[in-house]
């Protein structure tokens, strides 16, 4: 296994061809190259520079940048096959990069505006929501091909697999229901009403600009319940993902974004952008246990340090709002030097990385001390998110 920092200590930005040459030299000297230690790296899609930055989490330093398509929205790391996939919304494509040999990168044409992606439990099946077309593509990362395309969706946003990978739950940003897809049959088999049942946007058309339907279905670790916030309804639907029935509705604040789970699955945290609050929901009691101050334009929530703290990302105020999950109380704020987008917590819960689109940096936060410890410069233009293998990844 080659060591990335040694391999790239003399370069900041590298093309897939040059990267392949470096890997080939390393492989010749030390055997077959591999990314078996890919869990140490942070991957950052840059929308304006059309590349993905790679950061070593051990040294918190930039390793390289890999070119992909135009306006990459999200990145997925498929450890099982050693690949990185970027969805490129301006190109209507995905870039599939072999992490051991980036010269083998492939470009697949999909439907209109592929954005959000979700890797199946098998580590091979990738679901991609084509938000502009009202379709979902299923890809095989063994063959690097699109194996099915399902229509009948309404601005498909985030995607959630069942624990066994047999079902895919699709959050419709332009409708009031969750769509259920049978993965093996590549067929839409059910629709779960959240608030009402009338779609706002016809499949393939854009929803009204101000309308916010369902952003995400966040499931419990056992796959029993799904939590779907409905922006227009100011509520959170609790859905039985096995029977496709709604269990109850939980009232939230104004214009809730989506539910973010703690790593242990005990709580769901929902930013309410309309009234700048955060609702904390107990997954055992299925009720709100705290409503705490938030901030303007909250894009995400990350938890860590033995699930004792949550960091709420505020794009509107360039800061993190901290919540003590033991006391269920505000725990201060961390000012950021640029506009934050989304973040990722390392699997050990120690560090939080946040993409700063306004300053072309990535912020590093120590969740034990609850302090900003470093900013990583020159990661690319308009970093949009961060992804790490084995972490609780999410996108906008």
Number of C-alpha atoms within 10 A of each C-alpha: 14 19 13 19 16 10 16 17 11 10 12 14 21 17 16 21 16 13 21 19 15 16 24 17 13 19 16 11 11 11 12 13 19 17 20 14 13 19 17 17 24 24 23 31 33 29 25 15 19 23 27 29 25 23 25 18 17 8 11 17 19 24 24 26 26 21 23 28 22 22 23 32 27 29 29 23 25 22 18 12 14 18 22 20 25 29 32 27 25 16 19 20 25 26 22 24 24 21 27 21 21 22 16 14 18 16 20 16 14 25 21 19 22 31 28 25 27 23 22 21 14 12 18 19 21 23 26 28 32 31 28 21 23 26 24 29 20 22 21 15 21 12 9 17 15 18 13 16 18 17 17 16 31 32 31 33 28 26 24 22 24 19 17 10 17 14 23 21 25 28 30 30 28 28 29 27 26 29 23 22 21 15 20 10 11 18 16 18 12 14 18 20 18 25 20 11 13 10 17 20 21 16 22 19 15 17 20 10 7 7 14 22 31 31 26 28 28 25 26 21 15 9 15 14 22 27 28 28 34 27 25 17 21 19 21 28 22 23 25 18 22 12 9 17 15 17 14 14 19 16 16 24 21 18 22 31 30 26 26 24 24 22 20 11 16 15 25 24 25 28 35 28 21 17 15 19 22 26 23 23 24 15 18 9 10 16 18 17 12 14 19 14 16 23 23 19 18 30 20 26 28 28 30 24 20 15 19 17 25 23 26 27 30 27 23 14 17 22 22 27 23 24 23 16 20 9 10 15 15 16 15 12 15 17 13 21 15 19 23 31 26 28 31 26 29 25 18 11 21 17 24 24 28 29 29 29 24 17 19 22 24 34 22 21 22 18 24 14 11 20 14 18 12 15 20 17 14 15 30 24 21 23 33 29 29 30 27 25 19 15 15 18 19 23 21 18
